[in-house]
Amino acid sequence: MERVRNRLKTALRALNSLETVLSEPGDSPIVRDAAIQRFEYTFEAAWKAAQLFLAVVEGMPPRG
């Protein structure tokens, strides 16, 4: 269960990082690129947390 908590914490930190870059003013290409990269990282972190949660807590084996 500790691994699930760690993955959820990682996903939350990634989300906070994404929210930070989205609150930046302006439409510069650098801010846009940073937002895209942080979105990808946040999505992956949340996906991995969800998969582990389902495997550990709900007993669903990973697919694919």
Predicted model as a PDB file, atoms N, CA, C, CB and O in Angstrom, pLDDT in the B-factor column:
MODEL        1                                                                  
ATOM      1  N   MET A   1       0.819  -1.200   0.000  1.00 88.00           N  
ATOM      2  CA  MET A   1       0.000   0.000   0.000  1.00 88.00           C  
ATOM      3  C   MET A   1       0.870   1.275   0.000  1.00 88.00           C  
ATOM      4  CB  MET A   1      -0.936  -0.008   1.217  1.00 88.00           C  
ATOM      5  O   MET A   1       0.453   2.331  -0.475  1.00 88.00           O  
ATOM      6  N   GLU A   2       2.077   1.141   0.542  1.00 93.00           N  
ATOM      7  CA  GLU A   2       2.984   2.289   0.551  1.00 93.00           C  
ATOM      8  C   GLU A   2       3.353   2.714  -0.871  1.00 93.00           C  
ATOM      9  CB  GLU A   2       4.254   1.959   1.346  1.00 93.00           C  
ATOM     10  O   GLU A   2       3.489   3.906  -1.149  1.00 93.00           O  
ATOM     11  N   ARG A   3       3.514   1.745  -1.767  1.00 93.00           N  
ATOM     12  CA  ARG A   3       3.825   2.075  -3.167  1.00 93.00           C  
ATOM     13  C   ARG A   3       2.682   2.875  -3.789  1.00 93.00           C  
ATOM     14  CB  ARG A   3       4.086   0.786  -3.990  1.00 93.00           C  
ATOM     15  O   ARG A   3       2.918   3.803  -4.563  1.00 93.00           O  
ATOM     16  N   VAL A   4       1.451   2.516  -3.451  1.00 93.00           N  
ATOM     17  CA  VAL A   4       0.295   3.248  -3.980  1.00 93.00           C  
ATOM     18  C   VAL A   4       0.331   4.689  -3.486  1.00 93.00           C  
ATOM     19  CB  VAL A   4      -1.036   2.564  -3.561  1.00 93.00           C  
ATOM     20  O   VAL A   4       0.122   5.621  -4.262  1.00 93.00           O  
ATOM     21  N   ARG A   5       0.595   4.868  -2.203  1.00 95.00           N  
ATOM     22  CA  ARG A   5       0.674   6.232  -1.654  1.00 95.00           C  
ATOM     23  C   ARG A   5       1.780   7.042  -2.340  1.00 95.00           C  
ATOM     24  CB  ARG A   5       0.926   6.183  -0.130  1.00 95.00           C  
ATOM     25  O   ARG A   5       1.590   8.212  -2.671  1.00 95.00           O  
ATOM     26  N   ASN A   6       2.927   6.408  -2.546  1.00 96.00           N  
ATOM     27  CA  ASN A   6       4.028   7.110  -3.206  1.00 96.00           C  
ATOM     28  C   ASN A   6       3.670   7.507  -4.631  1.00 96.00           C  
ATOM     29  CB  ASN A   6       5.278   6.243  -3.211  1.00 96.00           C  
ATOM     30  O   ASN A   6       3.978   8.617  -5.065  1.00 96.00           O  
ATOM     31  N   ARG A   7       3.021   6.605  -5.358  1.00 96.00           N  
ATOM     32  CA  ARG A   7       2.611   6.935  -6.734  1.00 96.00           C  
ATOM     33  C   ARG A   7       1.586   8.065  -6.739  1.00 96.00           C  
ATOM     34  CB  ARG A   7       2.028   5.691  -7.440  1.00 96.00           C  
ATOM     35  O   ARG A   7       1.639   8.945  -7.598  1.00 96.00           O  
ATOM     36  N   LEU A   8       0.658   8.047  -5.790  1.00 96.00           N  
ATOM     37  CA  LEU A   8      -0.337   9.114  -5.720  1.00 96.00           C  
ATOM     38  C   LEU A   8       0.323  10.452  -5.373  1.00 96.00           C  
ATOM     39  CB  LEU A   8      -1.419   8.769  -4.681  1.00 96.00           C  
ATOM     40  O   LEU A   8      -0.059  11.490  -5.913  1.00 96.00           O  
ATOM     41  N   LYS A   9       1.301  10.428  -4.485  1.00 97.00           N  
ATOM     42  CA  LYS A   9       2.024  11.664  -4.150  1.00 97.00           C  
ATOM     43  C   LYS A   9       2.771  12.206  -5.367  1.00 97.00           C  
ATOM     44  CB  LYS A   9       3.012  11.415  -2.992  1.00 97.00           C  
ATOM     45  O   LYS A   9       2.793  13.413  -5.608  1.00 97.00           O  
ATOM     46  N   THR A  10       3.380  11.304  -6.126  1.00 97.00           N  
ATOM     47  CA  THR A  10       4.091  11.715  -7.338  1.00 97.00           C  
ATOM     48  C   THR A  10       3.127  12.344  -8.332  1.00 97.00           C  
ATOM     49  CB  THR A  10       4.809  10.516  -7.981  1.00 97.00           C  
ATOM     50  O   THR A  10       3.432  13.373  -8.935  1.00 97.00           O  
ATOM     51  N   ALA A  11       1.962  11.724  -8.503  1.00 97.00           N  
ATOM     52  CA  ALA A  11       0.959  12.259  -9.429  1.00 97.00           C  
ATOM     53  C   ALA A  11       0.470  13.630  -8.964  1.00 97.00           C  
ATOM     54  CB  ALA A  11      -0.231  11.287  -9.557  1.00 97.00           C  
ATOM     55  O   ALA A  11       0.263  14.526  -9.783  1.00 97.00           O  
ATOM     56  N   LEU A  12       0.286  13.796  -7.665  1.00 97.00           N  
ATOM     57  CA  LEU A  12      -0.163  15.087  -7.142  1.00 97.00           C  
ATOM     58  C   LEU A  12       0.900  16.166  -7.334  1.00 97.00           C  
ATOM     59  CB  LEU A  12      -0.518  14.964  -5.660  1.00 97.00           C  
ATOM     60  O   LEU A  12       0.577  17.302  -7.682  1.00 97.00           O  
ATOM     61  N   ARG A  13       2.167  15.812  -7.108  1.00 98.00           N  
ATOM     62  CA  ARG A  13       3.241  16.785  -7.360  1.00 98.00           C  
ATOM     63  C   ARG A  13       3.294  17.175  -8.829  1.00 98.00           C  
ATOM     64  CB  ARG A  13       4.598  16.215  -6.922  1.00 98.00           C  
ATOM     65  O   ARG A  13       3.508  18.340  -9.164  1.00 98.00           O  
ATOM     66  N   ALA A  14       3.098  16.193  -9.704  1.00 98.00           N  
ATOM     67  CA  ALA A  14       3.096  16.485 -11.147  1.00 98.00           C  
ATOM     68  C   ALA A  14       1.939  17.416 -11.497  1.00 98.00           C  
ATOM     69  CB  ALA A  14       2.997  15.175 -11.974  1.00 98.00           C  
ATOM     70  O   ALA A  14       2.104  18.346 -12.287  1.00 98.00           O  
ATOM     71  N   LEU A  15       0.777  17.169 -10.912  1.00 97.00           N  
ATOM     72  CA  LEU A  15      -0.388  18.028 -11.169  1.00 97.00           C  
ATOM     73  C   LEU A  15      -0.129  19.452 -10.681  1.00 97.00           C  
ATOM     74  CB  LEU A  15      -1.646  17.453 -10.482  1.00 97.00           C  
ATOM     75  O   LEU A  15      -0.466  20.419 -11.364  1.00 97.00           O  
ATOM     76  N   ASN A  16       0.465  19.573  -9.508  1.00 98.00           N  
ATOM     77  CA  ASN A  16       0.789  20.912  -8.993  1.00 98.00           C  
ATOM     78  C   ASN A  16       1.773  21.631  -9.906  1.00 98.00           C  
ATOM     79  CB  ASN A  16       1.369  20.816  -7.575  1.00 98.00           C  
ATOM     80  O   ASN A  16       1.663  22.839 -10.116  1.00 98.00           O  
ATOM     81  N   SER A  17       2.725  20.897 -10.442  1.00 97.00           N  
ATOM     82  CA  SER A  17       3.690  21.475 -11.375  1.00 97.00           C  
ATOM     83  C   SER A  17       2.993  21.950 -12.650  1.00 97.00           C  
ATOM     84  CB  SER A  17       4.787  20.451 -11.716  1.00 97.00           C  
ATOM     85  O   SER A  17       3.296  23.023 -13.170  1.00 97.00           O  
ATOM     86  N   LEU A  18       2.071  21.151 -13.139  1.00 96.00           N  
ATOM     87  CA  LEU A  18       1.305  21.536 -14.328  1.00 96.00           C  
ATOM     88  C   LEU A  18       0.476  22.787 -14.055  1.00 96.00           C  
ATOM     89  CB  LEU A  18       0.390  20.383 -14.779  1.00 96.00           C  
ATOM     90  O   LEU A  18       0.437  23.701 -14.878  1.00 96.00           O  
ATOM     91  N   GLU A  19      -0.183  22.826 -12.906  1.00 97.00           N  
ATOM     92  CA  GLU A  19      -0.987  24.004 -12.568  1.00 97.00           C  
ATOM     93  C   GLU A  19      -0.127  25.258 -12.473  1.00 97.00           C  
ATOM     94  CB  GLU A  19      -1.727  23.781 -11.251  1.00 97.00           C  
ATOM     95  O   GLU A  19      -0.565  26.349 -12.837  1.00 97.00           O  
ATOM     96  N   THR A  20       1.093  25.097 -11.984  1.00 95.00           N  
ATOM     97  CA  THR A  20       2.003  26.243 -11.879  1.00 95.00           C  
ATOM     98  C   THR A  20       2.311  26.835 -13.248  1.00 95.00           C  
ATOM     99  CB  THR A  20       3.303  25.829 -11.187  1.00 95.00           C  
ATOM    100  O   THR A  20       2.227  28.048 -13.441  1.00 95.00           O  
ATOM    101  N   VAL A  21       2.667  25.974 -14.195  1.00 95.00           N  
ATOM    102  CA  VAL A  21       3.014  26.486 -15.527  1.00 95.00           C  
ATOM    103  C   VAL A  21       1.765  27.028 -16.241  1.00 95.00           C  
ATOM    104  CB  VAL A  21       3.678  25.370 -16.379  1.00 95.00           C  
ATOM    105  O   VAL A  21       1.869  27.962 -17.037  1.00 95.00           O  
ATOM    106  N   LEU A  22       0.602  26.457 -15.967  1.00 94.00           N  
ATOM    107  CA  LEU A  22      -0.617  26.962 -16.609  1.00 94.00           C  
ATOM    108  C   LEU A  22      -1.031  28.328 -16.078  1.00 94.00           C  
ATOM    109  CB  LEU A  22      -1.754  25.977 -16.413  1.00 94.00           C  
ATOM    110  O   LEU A  22      -1.769  29.056 -16.742  1.00 94.00           O  
ATOM    111  N   SER A  23      -0.561  28.678 -14.888  1.00 94.00           N  
ATOM    112  CA  SER A  23      -0.909  29.987 -14.331  1.00 94.00           C  
ATOM    113  C   SER A  23       0.039  31.088 -14.796  1.00 94.00           C  
ATOM    114  CB  SER A  23      -0.908  29.923 -12.816  1.00 94.00           C  
ATOM    115  O   SER A  23      -0.169  32.258 -14.474  1.00 94.00           O  
ATOM    116  N   GLU A  24       1.084  30.725 -15.556  1.00 89.00           N  
ATOM    117  CA  GLU A  24       2.021  31.714 -16.071  1.00 89.00           C  
ATOM    118  C   GLU A  24       1.335  32.597 -17.118  1.00 89.00           C  
ATOM    119  CB  GLU A  24       3.262  31.020 -16.676  1.00 89.00           C  
ATOM    120  O   GLU A  24       0.601  32.098 -17.971  1.00 89.00           O  
ATOM    121  N   PRO A  25       1.571  33.888 -17.050  1.00 87.00           N  
ATOM    122  CA  PRO A  25       0.972  34.784 -18.048  1.00 87.00           C  
ATOM    123  C   PRO A  25       1.688  34.675 -19.387  1.00 87.00           C  
ATOM    124  CB  PRO A  25       1.006  36.235 -17.555  1.00 87.00           C  
ATOM    125  O   PRO A  25       2.859  34.301 -19.455  1.00 87.00           O  
ATOM    126  N   GLY A  26       0.982  35.001 -20.422  1.00 80.00           N  
ATOM    127  CA  GLY A  26       1.592  35.039 -21.754  1.00 80.00           C  
ATOM    128  C   GLY A  26       1.425  33.753 -22.528  1.00 80.00           C  
ATOM    129  O   GLY A  26       1.053  32.712 -21.987  1.00 80.00           O  
ATOM    130  N   ASP A  27       1.712  33.858 -23.811  1.00 84.00           N  
ATOM    131  CA  ASP A  27       1.570  32.719 -24.711  1.00 84.00           C  
ATOM    132  C   ASP A  27       2.889  32.399 -25.402  1.00 84.00           C  
ATOM    133  CB  ASP A  27       0.486  32.996 -25.751  1.00 84.00           C  
ATOM    134  O   ASP A  27       2.907  32.102 -26.597  1.00 84.00           O  
ATOM    135  N   SER A  28       3.969  32.455 -24.677  1.00 91.00           N  
ATOM    136  CA  SER A  28       5.256  32.213 -25.314  1.00 91.00           C  
ATOM    137  C   SER A  28       5.409  30.733 -25.666  1.00 91.00           C  
ATOM    138  CB  SER A  28       6.404  32.669 -24.397  1.00 91.00           C  
ATOM    139  O   SER A  28       4.822  29.876 -25.005  1.00 91.00           O  
ATOM    140  N   PRO A  29       6.180  30.433 -26.685  1.00 93.00           N  
ATOM    141  CA  PRO A  29       6.407  29.036 -27.068  1.00 93.00           C  
ATOM    142  C   PRO A  29       7.058  28.215 -25.955  1.00 93.00           C  
ATOM    143  CB  PRO A  29       7.275  28.979 -28.308  1.00 93.00           C  
ATOM    144  O   PRO A  29       6.812  27.014 -25.844  1.00 93.00           O  
ATOM    145  N   ILE A  30       7.875  28.851 -25.143  1.00 91.00           N  
ATOM    146  CA  ILE A  30       8.535  28.132 -24.053  1.00 91.00           C  
ATOM    147  C   ILE A  30       7.518  27.693 -23.003  1.00 91.00           C  
ATOM    148  CB  ILE A  30       9.620  29.011 -23.406  1.00 91.00           C  
ATOM    149  O   ILE A  30       7.564  26.561 -22.522  1.00 91.00           O  
ATOM    150  N   VAL A  31       6.610  28.581 -22.655  1.00 92.00           N  
ATOM    151  CA  VAL A  31       5.571  28.234 -21.677  1.00 92.00           C  
ATOM    152  C   VAL A  31       4.666  27.149 -22.256  1.00 92.00           C  
ATOM    153  CB  VAL A  31       4.736  29.490 -21.282  1.00 92.00           C  
ATOM    154  O   VAL A  31       4.283  26.218 -21.548  1.00 92.00           O  
ATOM    155  N   ARG A  32       4.327  27.263 -23.520  1.00 93.00           N  
ATOM    156  CA  ARG A  32       3.495  26.250 -24.161  1.00 93.00           C  
ATOM    157  C   ARG A  32       4.180  24.886 -24.139  1.00 93.00           C  
ATOM    158  CB  ARG A  32       3.172  26.657 -25.602  1.00 93.00           C  
ATOM    159  O   ARG A  32       3.562  23.880 -23.792  1.00 93.00           O  
ATOM    160  N   ASP A  33       5.448  24.858 -24.509  1.00 95.00           N  
ATOM    161  CA  ASP A  33       6.192  23.601 -24.525  1.00 95.00           C  
ATOM    162  C   ASP A  33       6.322  23.005 -23.128  1.00 95.00           C  
ATOM    163  CB  ASP A  33       7.573  23.815 -25.127  1.00 95.00           C  
ATOM    164  O   ASP A  33       6.212  21.792 -22.949  1.00 95.00           O  
ATOM    165  N   ALA A  34       6.554  23.858 -22.149  1.00 94.00           N  
ATOM    166  CA  ALA A  34       6.648  23.381 -20.764  1.00 94.00           C  
ATOM    167  C   ALA A  34       5.311  22.799 -20.307  1.00 94.00           C  
ATOM    168  CB  ALA A  34       7.081  24.529 -19.821  1.00 94.00           C  
ATOM    169  O   ALA A  34       5.274  21.779 -19.619  1.00 94.00           O  
ATOM    170  N   ALA A  35       4.225  23.448 -20.691  1.00 95.00           N  
ATOM    171  CA  ALA A  35       2.899  22.952 -20.314  1.00 95.00           C  
ATOM    172  C   ALA A  35       2.624  21.591 -20.955  1.00 95.00           C  
ATOM    173  CB  ALA A  35       1.811  23.963 -20.725  1.00 95.00           C  
ATOM    174  O   ALA A  35       2.068  20.700 -20.312  1.00 95.00           O  
ATOM    175  N   ILE A  36       3.009  21.436 -22.203  1.00 96.00           N  
ATOM    176  CA  ILE A  36       2.810  20.155 -22.886  1.00 96.00           C  
ATOM    177  C   ILE A  36       3.613  19.061 -22.200  1.00 96.00           C  
ATOM    178  CB  ILE A  36       3.210  20.259 -24.370  1.00 96.00           C  
ATOM    179  O   ILE A  36       3.093  17.977 -21.939  1.00 96.00           O  
ATOM    180  N   GLN A  37       4.861  19.336 -21.911  1.00 98.00           N  
ATOM    181  CA  GLN A  37       5.704  18.331 -21.268  1.00 98.00           C  
ATOM    182  C   GLN A  37       5.192  17.986 -19.877  1.00 98.00           C  
ATOM    183  CB  GLN A  37       7.144  18.823 -21.185  1.00 98.00           C  
ATOM    184  O   GLN A  37       5.189  16.815 -19.496  1.00 98.00           O  
ATOM    185  N   ARG A  38       4.766  18.971 -19.124  1.00 97.00           N  
ATOM    186  CA  ARG A  38       4.240  18.702 -17.782  1.00 97.00           C  
ATOM    187  C   ARG A  38       2.908  17.960 -17.845  1.00 97.00           C  
ATOM    188  CB  ARG A  38       4.071  20.013 -17.004  1.00 97.00           C  
ATOM    189  O   ARG A  38       2.614  17.143 -16.973  1.00 97.00           O  
ATOM    190  N   PHE A  39       2.106  18.236 -18.863  1.00 98.00           N  
ATOM    191  CA  PHE A  39       0.859  17.481 -19.027  1.00 98.00           C  
ATOM    192  C   PHE A  39       1.163  16.013 -19.285  1.00 98.00           C  
ATOM    193  CB  PHE A  39       0.013  18.062 -20.180  1.00 98.00           C  
ATOM    194  O   PHE A  39       0.536  15.130 -18.699  1.00 98.00           O  
ATOM    195  N   GLU A  40       2.129  15.755 -20.166  1.00 98.00           N  
ATOM    196  CA  GLU A  40       2.486  14.364 -20.474  1.00 98.00           C  
ATOM    197  C   GLU A  40       2.976  13.638 -19.218  1.00 98.00           C  
ATOM    198  CB  GLU A  40       3.573  14.316 -21.574  1.00 98.00           C  
ATOM    199  O   GLU A  40       2.582  12.501 -18.958  1.00 98.00           O  
ATOM    200  N   TYR A  41       3.829  14.298 -18.451  1.00 98.00           N  
ATOM    201  CA  TYR A  41       4.340  13.687 -17.231  1.00 98.00           C  
ATOM    202  C   TYR A  41       3.213  13.446 -16.226  1.00 98.00           C  
ATOM    203  CB  TYR A  41       5.424  14.571 -16.610  1.00 98.00           C  
ATOM    204  O   TYR A  41       3.165  12.397 -15.583  1.00 98.00           O  
ATOM    205  N   THR A  42       2.310  14.415 -16.093  1.00 98.00           N  
ATOM    206  CA  THR A  42       1.189  14.281 -15.166  1.00 98.00           C  
ATOM    207  C   THR A  42       0.281  13.132 -15.577  1.00 98.00           C  
ATOM    208  CB  THR A  42       0.390  15.586 -15.097  1.00 98.00           C  
ATOM    209  O   THR A  42      -0.156  12.353 -14.731  1.00 98.00           O  
ATOM    210  N   PHE A  43      -0.001  13.021 -16.854  1.00 98.00           N  
ATOM    211  CA  PHE A  43      -0.839  11.938 -17.346  1.00 98.00           C  
ATOM    212  C   PHE A  43      -0.211  10.584 -17.042  1.00 98.00           C  
ATOM    213  CB  PHE A  43      -1.074  12.087 -18.848  1.00 98.00           C  
ATOM    214  O   PHE A  43      -0.887   9.676 -16.558  1.00 98.00           O  
ATOM    215  N   GLU A  44       1.086  10.450 -17.325  1.00 98.00           N  
ATOM    216  CA  GLU A  44       1.784   9.183 -17.068  1.00 98.00           C  
ATOM    217  C   GLU A  44       1.797   8.849 -15.582  1.00 98.00           C  
ATOM    218  CB  GLU A  44       3.220   9.247 -17.598  1.00 98.00           C  
ATOM    219  O   GLU A  44       1.580   7.697 -15.207  1.00 98.00           O  
ATOM    220  N   ALA A  45       2.046   9.833 -14.739  1.00 98.00           N  
ATOM    221  CA  ALA A  45       2.082   9.591 -13.294  1.00 98.00           C  
ATOM    222  C   ALA A  45       0.708   9.168 -12.779  1.00 98.00           C  
ATOM    223  CB  ALA A  45       2.563  10.849 -12.550  1.00 98.00           C  
ATOM    224  O   ALA A  45       0.607   8.258 -11.956  1.00 98.00           O  
ATOM    225  N   ALA A  46      -0.338   9.819 -13.254  1.00 97.00           N  
ATOM    226  CA  ALA A  46      -1.693   9.454 -12.834  1.00 97.00           C  
ATOM    227  C   ALA A  46      -2.072   8.073 -13.360  1.00 97.00           C  
ATOM    228  CB  ALA A  46      -2.708  10.502 -13.320  1.00 97.00           C  
ATOM    229  O   ALA A  46      -2.711   7.296 -12.651  1.00 97.00           O  
ATOM    230  N   TRP A  47      -1.690   7.767 -14.575  1.00 96.00           N  
ATOM    231  CA  TRP A  47      -1.975   6.463 -15.171  1.00 96.00           C  
ATOM    232  C   TRP A  47      -1.312   5.349 -14.370  1.00 96.00           C  
ATOM    233  CB  TRP A  47      -1.501   6.423 -16.630  1.00 96.00           C  
ATOM    234  O   TRP A  47      -1.946   4.339 -14.064  1.00 96.00           O  
ATOM    235  N   LYS A  48      -0.043   5.530 -14.035  1.00 95.00           N  
ATOM    236  CA  LYS A  48       0.679   4.522 -13.273  1.00 95.00           C  
ATOM    237  C   LYS A  48       0.101   4.369 -11.866  1.00 95.00           C  
ATOM    238  CB  LYS A  48       2.161   4.881 -13.197  1.00 95.00           C  
ATOM    239  O   LYS A  48       0.023   3.255 -11.347  1.00 95.00           O  
ATOM    240  N   ALA A  49      -0.299   5.468 -11.254  1.00 95.00           N  
ATOM    241  CA  ALA A  49      -0.914   5.408  -9.924  1.00 95.00           C  
ATOM    242  C   ALA A  49      -2.244   4.658  -9.985  1.00 95.00           C  
ATOM    243  CB  ALA A  49      -1.128   6.833  -9.358  1.00 95.00           C  
ATOM    244  O   ALA A  49      -2.542   3.845  -9.109  1.00 95.00           O  
ATOM    245  N   ALA A  50      -3.031   4.926 -11.005  1.00 94.00           N  
ATOM    246  CA  ALA A  50      -4.319   4.251 -11.147  1.00 94.00           C  
ATOM    247  C   ALA A  50      -4.137   2.757 -11.378  1.00 94.00           C  
ATOM    248  CB  ALA A  50      -5.116   4.864 -12.298  1.00 94.00           C  
ATOM    249  O   ALA A  50      -4.853   1.943 -10.794  1.00 94.00           O  
ATOM    250  N   GLN A  51      -3.183   2.396 -12.225  1.00 94.00           N  
ATOM    251  CA  GLN A  51      -2.925   0.978 -12.488  1.00 94.00           C  
ATOM    252  C   GLN A  51      -2.497   0.257 -11.212  1.00 94.00           C  
ATOM    253  CB  GLN A  51      -1.845   0.821 -13.573  1.00 94.00           C  
ATOM    254  O   GLN A  51      -2.990  -0.833 -10.921  1.00 94.00           O  
ATOM    255  N   LEU A  52      -1.591   0.852 -10.456  1.00 93.00           N  
ATOM    256  CA  LEU A  52      -1.128   0.216  -9.231  1.00 93.00           C  
ATOM    257  C   LEU A  52      -2.245   0.138  -8.204  1.00 93.00           C  
ATOM    258  CB  LEU A  52       0.065   0.970  -8.656  1.00 93.00           C  
ATOM    259  O   LEU A  52      -2.378  -0.873  -7.515  1.00 93.00           O  
ATOM    260  N   PHE A  53      -3.045   1.182  -8.089  1.00 93.00           N  
ATOM    261  CA  PHE A  53      -4.180   1.174  -7.167  1.00 93.00           C  
ATOM    262  C   PHE A  53      -5.134   0.034  -7.500  1.00 93.00           C  
ATOM    263  CB  PHE A  53      -4.924   2.519  -7.213  1.00 93.00           C  
ATOM    264  O   PHE A  53      -5.559  -0.709  -6.616  1.00 93.00           O  
ATOM    265  N   LEU A  54      -5.466  -0.097  -8.776  1.00 93.00           N  
ATOM    266  CA  LEU A  54      -6.389  -1.164  -9.175  1.00 93.00           C  
ATOM    267  C   LEU A  54      -5.794  -2.541  -8.915  1.00 93.00           C  
ATOM    268  CB  LEU A  54      -6.754  -1.026 -10.653  1.00 93.00           C  
ATOM    269  O   LEU A  54      -6.513  -3.465  -8.537  1.00 93.00           O  
ATOM    270  N   ALA A  55      -4.496  -2.686  -9.114  1.00 93.00           N  
ATOM    271  CA  ALA A  55      -3.862  -3.984  -8.887  1.00 93.00           C  
ATOM    272  C   ALA A  55      -3.793  -4.323  -7.401  1.00 93.00           C  
ATOM    273  CB  ALA A  55      -2.460  -3.996  -9.488  1.00 93.00           C  
ATOM    274  O   ALA A  55      -4.099  -5.447  -7.005  1.00 93.00           O  
ATOM    275  N   VAL A  56      -3.394  -3.355  -6.581  1.00 91.00           N  
ATOM    276  CA  VAL A  56      -3.179  -3.625  -5.164  1.00 91.00           C  
ATOM    277  C   VAL A  56      -4.483  -3.603  -4.375  1.00 91.00           C  
ATOM    278  CB  VAL A  56      -2.209  -2.613  -4.584  1.00 91.00           C  
ATOM    279  O   VAL A  56      -4.755  -4.521  -3.602  1.00 91.00           O  
ATOM    280  N   VAL A  57      -5.280  -2.574  -4.563  1.00 86.00           N  
ATOM    281  CA  VAL A  57      -6.471  -2.389  -3.734  1.00 86.00           C  
ATOM    282  C   VAL A  57      -7.665  -3.189  -4.264  1.00 86.00           C  
ATOM    283  CB  VAL A  57      -6.831  -0.906  -3.661  1.00 86.00           C  
ATOM    284  O   VAL A  57      -8.394  -3.805  -3.486  1.00 86.00           O  
ATOM    285  N   GLU A  58      -7.860  -3.181  -5.553  1.00 84.00           N  
ATOM    286  CA  GLU A  58      -9.007  -3.854  -6.139  1.00 84.00           C  
ATOM    287  C   GLU A  58      -8.716  -5.258  -6.629  1.00 84.00           C  
ATOM    288  CB  GLU A  58      -9.529  -3.051  -7.259  1.00 84.00           C  
ATOM    289  O   GLU A  58      -9.635  -5.999  -6.978  1.00 84.00           O  
ATOM    290  N   GLY A  59      -7.447  -5.629  -6.658  1.00 84.00           N  
ATOM    291  CA  GLY A  59      -7.073  -6.970  -7.078  1.00 84.00           C  
ATOM    292  C   GLY A  59      -7.203  -7.237  -8.564  1.00 84.00           C  
ATOM    293  O   GLY A  59      -7.308  -8.388  -8.987  1.00 84.00           O  
ATOM    294  N   MET A  60      -7.196  -6.173  -9.361  1.00 84.00           N  
ATOM    295  CA  MET A  60      -7.291  -6.337 -10.811  1.00 84.00           C  
ATOM    296  C   MET A  60      -5.888  -6.455 -11.399  1.00 84.00           C  
ATOM    297  CB  MET A  60      -8.059  -5.149 -11.458  1.00 84.00           C  
ATOM    298  O   MET A  60      -5.062  -5.566 -11.192  1.00 84.00           O  
ATOM    299  N   PRO A  61      -5.608  -7.522 -12.118  1.00 80.00           N  
ATOM    300  CA  PRO A  61      -4.271  -7.656 -12.706  1.00 80.00           C  
ATOM    301  C   PRO A  61      -4.095  -6.665 -13.862  1.00 80.00           C  
ATOM    302  CB  PRO A  61      -4.036  -9.109 -13.200  1.00 80.00           C  
ATOM    303  O   PRO A  61      -5.063  -6.307 -14.534  1.00 80.00           O  
ATOM    304  N   PRO A  62      -2.852  -6.225 -14.085  1.00 72.00           N  
ATOM    305  CA  PRO A  62      -2.597  -5.300 -15.201  1.00 72.00           C  
ATOM    306  C   PRO A  62      -2.899  -5.979 -16.523  1.00 72.00           C  
ATOM    307  CB  PRO A  62      -1.134  -4.800 -15.182  1.00 72.00           C  
ATOM    308  O   PRO A  62      -2.717  -7.188 -16.669  1.00 72.00           O  
ATOM    309  N   ARG A  63      -3.361  -5.193 -17.482  1.00 74.00           N  
ATOM    310  CA  ARG A  63      -3.677  -5.715 -18.810  1.00 74.00           C  
ATOM    311  C   ARG A  63      -2.707  -5.138 -19.816  1.00 74.00           C  
ATOM    312  CB  ARG A  63      -5.133  -5.388 -19.209  1.00 74.00           C  
ATOM    313  O   ARG A  63      -2.199  -4.027 -19.661  1.00 74.00           O  
ATOM    314  N   GLY A  64      -2.465  -5.921 -20.850  1.00 63.00           N  
ATOM    315  CA  GLY A  64      -1.668  -5.446 -21.976  1.00 63.00           C  
ATOM    316  C   GLY A  64      -0.256  -5.444 -21.702  1.00 63.00           C  
ATOM    317  O   GLY A  64       0.539  -5.068 -22.563  1.00 63.00           O  
TER     318      GLY A  64                                                      
ENDMDL                                                                          
END                                                                             
